Amino acid sequence: MLGPSQKFSNSSPFPEELRRVLASAEGQTLLRLLQSDGGAGLKAAAEALRQGNVEGVKSALSPLLAGTEAEALTRSLEEKL
């Protein structure tokens, strides 16, 4: 898992791993949950990530990840990373 001072990088192996996990059935379900607000939270999180604002990412995604289904999916996906 990335620490607060780390950012995604195209030269890092992490984006490839993330793509692989998000392509899984669980990842696709999680993406559907993240888009449940029309994609606004996901767009805000992406912009915060681009700026290196980890707290902004958490703030944008927390309402979308608050349900028990999302919590179970994120736990399962974290184990795969």
N, C-alpha and C positions, 0 to 999 in steps of 0.2 A: 504494500500500500504506500502511496506517496505521502511524504511528510509535508507540513505546511509550507516549507520553503521550496519544495520541488514543483516543477511544472512539466506538462506533457511536452515531448519533443519528438520530432519526426525521426531523429536518429536513435531514439530509445526503443528497446524491444517492447516496452509496455503498451504502446498504442496497438501493436499487432495482437498482443494477448487480449486486450480489451475488445478489439474487433471480433476475435474468435469467440469470446464469451458472449458478446452481445448478439452474435449470429445464432446462438443456441436457442432452443425453445424457451428456456427460462429468461434469457436475455431479451427475446422478442416480447415476451409477456411484460417484462419490466419496462421496456420501451413504450409499450401501449399505455401502461400506467402513467409514465412520465409525460405522455402526450395528452392525457385526459383533460387538461385545461386548455387544449388547443395549441399546445407547444410553447406557451408563454413562459412557463417556469423553466423549461429546458433551454430556451433561447437565452433567458436571463442568466442561467447557470453557465452556459457556454461563453457568454460575454464576460462574466466574472472570472471564469477560468482563464480566458485569453489575457485578462489583466493581471492574473496571478492572485486574485482575491479569493482565497479559500473560504473565508467566512461568507462571502457573497454567494458562492456555490452552494454551501450548506443551507443558507437562508432561502435560496430560490427552490431548492429541491425538497426541503424538509416537509412542506405540506403535502407534496405528492408521494412521499415515502413514509407517511405516518401510519398507514393502514397495516393490518397484520399480514395481508398478502404480499405487500411490498417489502415488509421486514423479512419475511421468510425467503423471498426471492433474493434480496440483497445478501442475506447470510449465505445462501446456497452459492451464489455467484462469487462471493468473496473467497469461499473455499476453493473455487476453481482457478483463482488468480495466483 
